[in-house]
Amino acid sequence: MLDLASDIVARATRLLFTDRDEPALWTISVHGRVVGTLLSEGGNRRLTWFGEADQRLVSYAGPLNDAEALAAALGTRLGLPVRLESLPT
């Protein structure tokens, strides 16, 4: 139940902050391990991957405008659930 509540809060936070021009930062995790980040600043978004990130994630070159869709696209590429969590900036 706590996972569901946490997931709902994370989704709501992403929806509230994805359209703002203010900086926003998300962690990207697989199996609880953070493998990268998504940074939104000044209307531009960029992915940064850490050394242990799977090459299927690193090679992603699709759209970054929707955090929810990005998590789904990365999960499809990897064949595993991928979670994006918004962090306070």
Summary of the structure (lengths in Angstrom):
residues: 89
radius of gyration: 12.4
end to end distance: 27.4
largest distance: 36.1
contacts: 215
relative contact order: 0.22
helix: 36%
strand: 31%
